[in-house]
Amino acid sequence: MDYAVLPERRDGESLQKRGEDYRMDRLLWEQIEEYLKHLEVDLSASPNTIAAYRNDLTQLYQYLTTVPSRSPDAGLDEASGEFRGWSAVSRPRIIGFIVALKEKGYASTTVARKIAAVKSFFHYLHARGIIAVDPTETLDTPRIDKSLPRGLSPAEVNGLLEQVARRSSPEDIRDNAMLRLLYATGLRVSELVALNLDDIDLSTGHVRCVSRGGRERIIPIDADAVQALEDYIASARNSLIRRPDEPALFVNHRGDRLTRQGFWLILKEHARLAGLSDDVTPQALRHSFALRLIDHNTDLRAVQELLGHANIATTQIYAQIAGRSTSPRDSNRNGQRDLVSS
């Protein structure tokens, strides 16, 4: 019997406490791994999605294996108290898991994602004949009302950028370049940290990035972002990198490529120093970029291309916020203005 280290609780308390081991049967865990491999290879799921689903399914397993054996539908062997396997899981057990998630205070969006992961996993097991009955077949995924994205006001953006620009350490020069580039292009954070040095063309003022699904897009950069990048590349980056051939555009204090989590912490700190609220997120800068384009009557199709949206309906949300027509044909009736004007 193998052991698996389970993810931490939301309050930071480890599930694998001293003197306690949650046993993960090799076959059952291998079936989870085979499913995750299916997501990666057959469905081209992103690493972030795979990591989230791994956590969700491990959390489900932990729940199933710690229900008291006296429960009639526990799926535990009455003699040993061990989990009998996926085929023993019933619909009430899945509902119990969902209730437990809600009782722990998970956001409705998080619960919906975990339900989606569980449903997808059991559909996979049923399709391959591993289980005879899918306990999630009639289980509905809760509808989540999509809230309109919140962008920062021009004053908030200016306060954030000015706060960073006043500082002169190599890290601050890097942060100034990152924030100005993010606001000038609307890049996703995953796209920002994935940039290499040769993805930036400062002579023409463009950045090349690969969207979700592998589609490349070229985005113009405004003069302020170009200047900030020039300052960073000319001096600060050389102080941070450890290898002359480092391809990453943005690196951390160890000289390694900056991560999404690292950028999140950087933004939070600069937002705090600028006196902004705690809910400032990387997405807020992306939303601010999109809303700025909408305010300048940029054609919705052009906004869609710049943001890398697969569906125009996603882009139309920003037009709803601005009170503009959501028709791509009507959106440019007043003429398209400079995409990168402030």
HUGI-V203771 format. One record per pair of residues at least 24 apart in sequence whose C-alpha atoms are under 6 Angstrom apart, sorted by the first residue. I is the first residue (numbers start at 0). GAP is how many residues later the second one is. Records with the same first field share a line. If there is no record, write none. Layout:
BEGIN
I: GAP, GAP
END
This chain:
BEGIN
0: 24
1: 24
52: 64
55: 58
86: 44
89: 45
90: 44
150: 133, 136, 137
151: 136
159: 114
162: 111
169: 66
172: 59
173: 58
176: 51, 52
179: 45
180: 44
182: 102, 106
183: 37
185: 100, 103
192: 65
194: 54
195: 51, 52, 53
196: 50, 51, 52
210: 97
221: 118
296: 39
297: 38
298: 32, 33
299: 28
END
